[in-house]
Every structure is written in structure tokens, then in C-alpha cells.
């Protein structure tokens, strides 16, 4: 089985020298196969036993650059390995990225100049120089947003990426490589989905009608939410786009898009209008400006798709992928590692006219929705109050996590309550943490259950989205006394996010 990587950086690497340890030999083998998540899993414990080993330090640094495993943490490992590996162009490109991820822009720029003088200009060096300048400018003008981690019911210690919310806000679909295949020693990708429960999302479920033992990645939605598109890699299927229907929150059926859409090369990301008569997708097999380009195709009266047309001015010599139409089909969101990206793939938006297929000037949606890592998709609620993204942040569980983004400048009636759970020990309040992760958390309105919610032990909190009205928050657990708290949400504009505290008493 081949390993499917949604979007990767083009860095070739040299495997470190093997040692006598069996786990390191296996790590070196996986490293040579570009299977970086598995290699990293094996290298880290080996390094703890031998922190002076520059070969393992080098490998860990490269693995972190090539995955979402806290890429900024690659820097100290690469610096340790620099005396031995630092003369190669591949190493220097990785080191420049590590400085960029740590927002050490002057150092990254200095290394770019040295690399350009030593190795001559290349597409990658040119891109890195542009990333450094763009990132330095954009972080000085951040958007007023708040990120809320969706918790362990949705996220894991591995990657959760490409979140997409159906237009009715009832179903969140995304991709995760949390499943580990012990036979081939690979983390495999699945499509997961979670149903909305009064603004919260229930624990995720694997899309049984979609997933196989191979790799599947969520690739797009129709605007009408009647269809999803996912990317599959399996025997005889080279990263093709497949369509599945949505019926009552369940995915049903598989329909591989025809050769008009799927070529022998990579296709990645698709979106369609509510009527299903127009599709926009990304392909590397239809020619164009270079790499992945955006194309559109119109369905013919007989049901076939016509020959795709390149979307033209949106495409660059770099990659453009994961298109997503807005609910009114007047805007197109997509990601690109060209244009004015901050460090890899950024999300852009432009106006689009689906009658003429003319597009407006693409605009970067801004920092911190985009950052120096790869940002692939954004999915907005219908009213634009919230959005869902995948991001690498300090409170991530390991790799990239799914976050709800709150736009603080908007002022809807719905409010987010972030309830911090603490225990009282004498005069001190201590985070509840992992004390009891089997909590039952409910919100009642007029003595009727309004919704149940997930506890986030990493942040020691629960996040609740509420409409105007009077509510009662109830918390029960094996180690705590029953807890209740009244919450009043005023029917008037105000702060979108309220932070409060619930003091829990430990049972004697």
C-alpha cells in the first residue's frame, strides 16, 4: 500500500546512519520510504537514550519539517546536526523553514541569501524568500479571531485536516491519519464525520460507506450538501476523486468521477454547485501553469462532464488546490503555495461568476487563519459567525487539530462560553485536568435537555455555544460532587466569548 500525503514539501533527504538498535534500523528504513510519521515515532524514544547522536537528531528535525508534528521544534535538532549535514542544499532548505516557523525572519532571510549564492536560485529558494517577506508583513496585522479546539471527541494525537461543514451546519467532515496499520507500519487516512448537537459536535465516527483499508481523504463538498468528494489511493486508483451521497447524516455510495476529471496524475479537491451542474476541481494531469491547477467542468444534458477548462489567472507556477464555493456560489476559496503565501499553502478567496467563470483578484484570508504552516481549507457556518480550520497550535493534541474560529468583530446573539473546570484545595484553585475524564456535562433550558458537551482534559475546559435565554449547566462524574451553574445569555449584542470558571468538589 502506498502512503497518501495530502500536500507535502518537496525536500529530498538522506537517511541517517543505522545503529545496532533494531528500532533505529526500522526508523531508518521508514525514513528512506518517506514514511516520516512512523519514523518519528521510532526515532524519538531512541534519541532520549542517546541525545548526543547527531544522525538521529538530523532525522527527527527532517521528520518534524515534513509532518505536522510541531514543525517549529525541528530547529534545535537541525542545529545539532548542522556541523555534519549542513553543507547540502536539502538541509539548508529545511533549516530556512525551521527559522521561518519560529518567526526568526532575519536569520531565515540571511540563510536564503547564502543558499542562493552557493546553490544558485531555484523555485524553492524563490518561494522561501517570498514566504519570509509575506509572513513578516502579515503577522503585524492579525485578524481579531479566537481559536477553540474541538477537543478529544474530534481530535487525536495525529493529524486532523480538511474540515468541511455542510451548509445546514449539521455535519462536520474531515480527514485523520490516527489509524495505525501494524502490518505495514503506516498511519492510514480515513474520512471521519461528527453530527452537530446544539452547537457542539458529538464524538466522531468513521465514514463506513467511504473508508477502506487504504487511504481516503476528505476533498470537498457540493454547496447543497447532497454530495461529498474524497480522494482515494488504492490499487488501480491513483489518488482519484470519488463522490459519495449524504442522506440523513450518513454517507452512501461511491462513484469514481470519470476520466474527464480523473487523470493518471493527481487530482485533489473538488466542489460543485447545489444543482450539481458545475464542478471546480484541482488536477496535475490536465496541463496548465504548473503543478496542481484549478479547473472547471460543466455537466452536459446526457449527464457526462465536458472537457475541463483551466481557471486561468488564479493558477500559478506553484500549486492551487482544495477549492470550495461559498453558500451563494459568488466566492471561491482555495489554497495555494504561490501568490502571497506565508510559508507553504495558504487559503485564498476571490469573487467568481459561474456564468462567465471570470474570477476576481485572489486575496489571502489573513493571519492567523493562515500561518507559516500549510493551511488547506476553511469552512464557514452559513451566517459567517464561525469557521472551521485545521491548525497547529500550542493546545493541539499532537499534530494538526480541528478548531472552531470565532470572529470577534462580528456580534451575533449566539455566545461561546468557555468554562474552566477547577478543584478547590484550601485557598488554591487547581485545574481539573485528567482527574476524571469520564464526565457527563449537560445544559438544560426550562428543565429540558438542550445539549450534551465534551470535556477537554488538555485545556481543563468545556466549550458551550448558546442562544439567548436562561440555562443550567450540570456536571456529574465519578470523582466529583454534582455541580450546577446558571447561565444567562442576554438577548442583546455583547462579547461573543465569555470565560467563566466551575469550581468542582472532590468526593470524600
C-alpha positions in Angstrom: 0.0 0.0 0.0 1.4 3.4 -0.9 1.3 6.3 1.5 -1.0 9.1 0.7 0.2 12.6 1.8 -2.3 15.4 1.3 0.3 18.0 0.3 4.0 17.7 1.0 7.1 19.8 0.8 9.5 18.9 -2.0 12.6 18.1 0.1 14.7 15.0 -0.7 16.7 13.7 2.3 19.5 11.3 3.2 18.8 8.6 5.7 20.9 8.8 8.9 23.4 6.1 9.6 21.9 3.0 11.2 22.9 1.9 14.7 22.7 -1.5 16.3 19.3 -0.7 17.8 16.5 -2.6 16.0 14.0 0.3 16.4 16.5 2.8 14.8 17.1 0.4 11.9 13.4 0.2 11.4 13.2 4.0 11.7 15.9 4.4 9.1 14.0 2.1 6.7 10.7 4.1 7.2 12.7 7.4 6.8 14.0 6.2 3.4 10.5 5.3 2.4 9.4 8.9 3.2 7.2 7.4 5.9 8.0 10.3 8.3 5.2 9.9 11.0 6.3 6.2 11.6 10.0 7.1 11.5 9.5 9.9 14.0 7.5 7.6 16.3 10.6 5.3 16.4 13.3 8.0 16.5 12.0 10.0 19.5 12.5 7.2 22.2 15.8 6.3 20.7 17.0 9.9 20.9 16.0 10.1 24.6 18.5 7.3 25.2 21.2 8.9 23.1 20.8 12.7 22.9 24.3 13.1 21.5 23.5 11.2 18.3 23.6 13.8 15.5 22.3 11.3 13.0 19.1 10.8 14.9 18.8 14.5 15.7 19.0 15.2 11.9 16.3 12.6 11.2 14.0 14.0 13.9 14.5 17.5 12.5 13.6 16.4 9.0 10.6 14.4 10.2 9.2 17.4 12.0 9.7 19.6 9.0 7.9 17.0 6.8 5.0 16.4 9.1 2.7 18.4 11.3 4.4 17.2 14.5 5.2 20.7 15.8 7.5 21.7 12.9 8.9 24.7 14.8 10.5 22.2 17.2 12.7 21.0 14.3 15.1 23.9 14.8 17.2 22.6 17.8 17.5 19.2 16.2 18.7 20.6 12.9 21.2 22.9 14.6 22.7 20.0 16.4 23.1 18.1 13.1 24.3 21.1 11.1 28.1 20.5 11.5 27.7 17.1 9.8 24.8 17.7 7.4 24.8 21.4 6.8 26.6 21.6 3.5 23.8 20.1 1.5 21.1 22.2 -0.2 18.3 20.0 1.1 19.4 20.6 4.7 19.7 24.3 4.2 16.1 24.5 2.8 14.9 22.6 5.8 16.8 24.9 8.2 15.4 28.0 6.5 11.9 26.6 7.0 12.7 25.9 10.7 13.7 29.5 11.2 10.6 30.7 9.3 8.4 28.6 11.5 10.0 30.2 14.6 9.4 33.7 13.1 13.1 34.3 13.1 12.8 36.1 9.8 16.2 37.9 9.7 18.0 34.6 10.2 15.8 32.8 7.6 16.5 35.7 5.1 20.2 35.5 5.8 20.3 31.8 5.1 18.3 32.3 1.9 20.9 34.7 0.6 23.7 32.3 1.4 21.9 29.4 -0.2 21.2 31.5 -3.3 24.9 32.4 -3.6 26.0 28.8 -3.0 23.4 26.7 -4.8 22.0 29.3 -7.3 18.4 30.4 -7.5 15.7 27.7 -7.6 11.9 27.6 -7.4 12.2 26.6 -3.7 14.6 29.4 -2.8 12.5 31.9 -4.6 9.4 30.7 -2.8 11.1 30.8 0.6 12.2 34.4 0.0 8.7 35.4 -0.8 7.3 33.5 2.2 9.6 35.3 4.6 8.6 38.7 3.4 4.9 37.9 3.3 4.9 36.4 6.8 6.8 39.3 8.3 4.2 41.7 7.0 1.1 39.8 7.7 1.8 38.8 11.4 1.9 42.6 12.1 -1.7 42.9 11.1 -3.5 39.9 12.7 -7.2 39.3 12.4 -9.3 39.6 15.6 -10.2 35.9 16.0 -10.3 33.2 18.7 -9.4 29.6 18.1 -11.3 27.0 20.1 -10.0 23.4 20.0 -12.9 21.0 19.4 -11.5 18.5 21.9 -10.7 14.8 22.0 -14.1 13.8 20.7 -12.9 15.2 17.4 -9.1 15.4 17.6 -6.4 12.9 18.3 -2.6 12.8 18.8 -2.2 12.5 15.0 -3.5 14.8 12.1 -7.0 16.1 11.6 -7.2 18.1 8.4 -9.5 19.4 5.7 -12.6 20.1 7.9 -15.8 20.8 5.9 -19.2 21.8 7.3 -22.4 21.0 5.5 -24.5 24.1 4.6 -27.1 23.2 7.2 -24.3 23.2 9.9 -25.4 19.7 10.9 -22.4 17.6 9.8 -18.7 18.2 10.1 -16.5 16.0 7.8 -12.7 15.8 7.9 -9.7 13.6 7.5 -7.4 11.9 10.1 -4.4 9.5 9.9 -4.9 8.3 13.5 -5.3 4.7 12.4 -2.0 2.8 12.6 -1.6 -0.3 10.4 0.8 -2.6 12.4 1.4 -4.9 9.4 2.8 -2.2 7.0 3.8 0.2 9.9 1.9 3.2 8.4 -0.6 5.7 9.7 -3.5 5.5 7.2 -6.0 8.2 6.3 -9.8 8.0 6.9 -12.7 10.3 6.4 -14.5 11.0 9.7 -17.7 12.8 10.5 -19.4 14.3 13.5 -23.0 15.4 13.9 -23.9 18.7 15.5 -25.6 18.7 18.9 -26.8 22.2 19.8 -23.7 23.8 18.5 -21.3 21.1 19.9 -20.2 18.1 17.9 -20.7 14.6 19.0 -17.8 12.1 19.1 -16.6 11.4 15.6 -17.4 8.3 13.6 -15.6 6.8 10.7 -17.4 7.1 7.4 -18.1 3.3 7.0 -19.5 3.7 3.5 -16.4 5.5 2.3 -13.3 4.2 4.2 -11.4 1.1 3.3 -8.1 -0.4 4.5 -6.4 2.0 2.1 -6.2 5.8 2.3 -9.2 8.2 2.0 -9.0 12.0 2.5 -11.9 14.4 2.6 -11.6 16.6 -0.6 -14.7 18.7 -0.9 -18.5 19.3 -0.8 -21.3 20.3 -3.0 -22.9 23.6 -2.0 -26.2 21.9 -1.5 -24.6 19.4 0.9 -26.0 16.5 -1.0 -22.6 15.1 -2.1 -19.1 14.9 -0.7 -15.9 14.4 -2.6 -13.0 12.4 -1.2 -9.6 11.5 -2.5 -8.7 7.8 -2.5 -5.4 6.0 -3.1 -5.7 2.2 -3.6 -4.7 -0.5 -6.0 -5.6 0.8 -9.5 -6.8 4.1 -8.2 -4.1 6.8 -8.3 -5.3 9.5 -6.0 -8.6 9.8 -7.8 -11.6 11.9 -6.7 -14.7 9.9 -5.6 -18.2 11.1 -4.9 -20.5 9.9 -2.2 -24.0 11.0 -1.3 -25.2 12.3 2.1 -28.6 11.0 3.3 -29.8 11.8 6.9 -26.2 12.4 8.0 -24.9 9.1 6.5 -22.6 8.7 3.6 -23.9 6.4 1.0 -22.4 5.0 -2.3 -19.2 5.6 -4.2 -18.9 7.0 -7.6 -15.5 7.4 -9.1 -15.5 10.6 -11.2 -15.0 9.9 -15.0 -11.6 10.1 -16.8 -12.7 13.6 -17.9 -12.0 14.6 -14.3 -9.7 11.9 -13.0 -6.4 11.5 -15.0 -3.5 9.2 -14.4 -1.9 12.0 -12.3 -3.0 13.6 -9.0 -6.5 15.1 -8.5 -7.1 16.8 -5.2 -10.1 18.7 -4.0 -13.5 19.3 -5.7 -16.6 21.4 -5.1 -19.8 21.7 -7.0 -22.9 23.9 -7.2 -26.2 22.9 -5.4 -27.7 21.8 -8.7 -24.6 19.7 -9.5 -24.2 21.2 -12.9 -20.8 22.8 -12.4 -17.7 21.4 -10.7 -14.4 23.1 -9.8 -11.5 20.8 -9.0 -7.7 20.6 -8.8 -5.6 18.5 -11.1 -2.0 18.0 -12.0 -2.8 15.9 -15.1 -4.5 18.3 -17.4 -1.7 20.7 -18.1 -1.7 24.4 -17.0 0.5 26.8 -15.3 2.4 24.2 -13.3 1.8 21.6 -10.6 -1.8 21.4 -9.4 -4.2 23.9 -11.2 -7.8 24.7 -10.7 -10.2 23.7 -13.5 -14.0 23.8 -14.0 -16.3 21.4 -15.9 -20.0 21.7 -16.8 -22.3 18.7 -16.8 -23.8 18.0 -20.2 -27.5 17.2 -20.8 -26.7 13.5 -21.1 -25.1 13.6 -17.6 -21.4 13.5 -18.8 -18.9 16.1 -17.7 -17.5 18.3 -20.5 -13.7 18.7 -21.1 -12.3 20.8 -18.2 -11.2 24.3 -18.7 -8.3 25.9 -16.7 -9.4 28.7 -14.4 -6.6 30.8 -15.8 -5.4 33.8 -13.8 -5.9 32.0 -10.4 -3.3 29.5 -11.3 0.4 30.0 -10.8 3.6 28.0 -11.5 3.1 26.6 -8.0 0.1 24.6 -6.7 -3.6 25.6 -6.3 -5.9 23.1 -4.7 -8.9 22.3 -2.4 -11.5 24.7 -4.0 -14.6 25.4 -2.1 -17.6 27.5 -3.2 -19.3 29.8 -0.8 -23.0 29.2 0.0 -24.2 31.8 -2.5 -21.6 30.5 -5.1 -20.2 34.0 -5.5 -16.9 33.4 -3.8 -14.3 30.7 -4.3 -11.9 29.6 -1.5 -8.8 27.6 -2.4 -5.3 27.1 -1.2 -2.0 27.9 -2.9 1.7 27.8 -2.2 2.3 30.7 -4.6 0.6 34.1 -4.7 1.4 35.9 -1.4 1.6 32.8 0.9 3.2 33.0 4.3 5.1 29.8 4.4 3.5 27.0 2.3 -0.1 26.6 1.4 -2.3 29.5 2.4 -6.1 29.9 1.9 -7.2 32.5 -0.6 -10.6 33.8 -1.6 -11.8 35.5 -4.8 -15.0 36.5 -6.4 -16.3 34.2 -9.1 -19.1 34.4 -11.8 -20.3 30.9 -12.6 -21.9 32.2 -15.8 -18.7 33.5 -17.3 -16.2 31.8 -15.0 -14.4 35.2 -14.6 -12.7 35.5 -11.2 -11.6 38.5 -9.2 -8.2 39.1 -7.7 -7.4 36.4 -5.1 -6.8 37.7 -1.5 -5.0 36.0 1.3 -7.6 35.5 4.1 -5.1 36.7 6.6 -3.1 35.8 9.7 -3.6 33.8 12.0 -6.2 31.9 9.8 -3.1 31.4 7.7 0.3 30.9 9.3 3.7 29.7 8.3 2.5 26.1 8.1 0.2 24.5 5.4 -3.3 25.8 5.6 -5.6 23.9 3.2 -9.3 24.6 3.8 -11.7 26.8 5.7 -15.4 26.1 6.1 -17.8 28.8 7.3 -21.1 28.5 9.0 -24.0 29.8 6.9 -24.2 33.1 8.8 -20.4 33.6 8.7 -20.2 33.7 12.5 -17.8 30.8 12.9 -15.4 28.9 10.7 -13.6 25.5 11.0 -10.0 25.1 10.2 -7.1 22.6 10.8 -4.2 24.2 12.6 -1.0 23.5 14.5 -1.3 25.5 17.8 0.1 25.3 21.3 -3.0 23.4 22.6 -3.1 20.9 19.8 -3.0 17.3 21.0 -0.1 16.3 18.8 -0.2 17.1 15.1 -2.8 19.4 13.4 -6.2 19.7 15.1 -9.6 20.9 14.1 -10.6 24.3 15.6 -13.7 26.4 15.6 -12.7 30.0 14.7 -14.7 32.8 16.4 -14.7 36.1 14.5 -14.6 38.6 17.4 -15.5 41.7 15.3 -19.0 40.2 14.5 -21.7 40.4 17.1 -24.3 37.7 16.8 -26.6 36.7 19.6 -25.0 33.3 19.9 -22.3 33.2 22.6 -19.5 30.9 23.3 -18.9 30.0 27.0 -15.5 28.6 27.8 -16.0 27.0 31.2 -12.7 26.3 33.0 -13.0 23.3 35.4 -11.0 23.7 38.6 -10.9 22.0 42.1 -10.5 23.8 45.3 -7.6 22.7 47.5 -7.5 25.0 50.5 -7.3 28.6 49.2 -5.9 27.4 45.8 -7.8 26.6 42.6 -6.2 23.8 40.7 -7.0 22.8 37.1 -9.2 19.7 37.0 -7.1 18.2 34.2 -7.2 14.4 33.9 -8.7 13.9 37.3 -11.9 12.5 35.8 -12.2 12.5 32.0 -15.5 10.4 32.2 -17.6 13.4 32.9 -21.3 13.9 32.0 -21.8 17.5 31.0 -25.3 18.7 30.1 -27.1 22.0 29.5 -30.8 22.3 30.3 -33.2 25.0 29.2 -36.5 25.2 31.1 -35.6 21.9 32.7 -35.4 20.2 29.2 -32.1 18.9 27.9 -30.6 21.4 25.5 -27.4 19.5 24.7 -24.5 17.4 26.0 -20.9 18.5 25.7 -17.4 17.1 25.6 -14.8 17.8 28.3 -11.3 18.8 27.0 -8.8 17.5 29.6 -5.8 19.1 27.9 -7.3 22.6 28.4 -9.4 21.6 31.5 -12.5 23.2 30.0 -15.8 22.7 28.2 -16.9 24.9 25.4 -20.7 25.6 25.0 -22.4 27.6 22.3 -25.8 29.1 23.5 -28.6 31.2 22.1 -30.2 33.9 24.2 -32.1 32.5 27.2 -31.6 31.0 30.7 -29.8 27.8 31.1 -28.5 25.4 33.7 -25.1 23.7 33.3 -24.9 20.4 35.1 -21.7 18.3 35.6 -21.5 14.8 37.0 -18.6 12.5 37.5 -17.2 9.5 39.4 -14.8 11.7 41.5 -16.8 14.9 42.0 -19.9 16.1 43.7 -22.7 17.0 41.3 -22.3 20.6 40.1 -24.8 23.1 38.7 -24.4 26.6 37.4 -26.9 29.1 36.0 -26.0 30.8 32.7 -28.0 33.8 31.3 -27.4 34.7 27.7 -28.8 38.2 27.1 -30.9 39.0 24.1 -28.6 41.8 23.1 -25.3 42.4 21.4 -22.2 42.0 23.5 -19.0 40.0 23.8 -19.0 36.8 21.7 -16.9 34.8 24.1 -17.3 34.5 27.9 -14.7 32.9 30.1 -16.0 31.5 33.3 -15.0 29.0 36.0 -16.7 26.0 37.6 -15.3 25.0 41.0 -15.8 21.3 41.5 -15.6 19.5 44.8 -13.9 16.1 45.0 -15.9 13.4 46.7 -14.7 12.4 50.1 
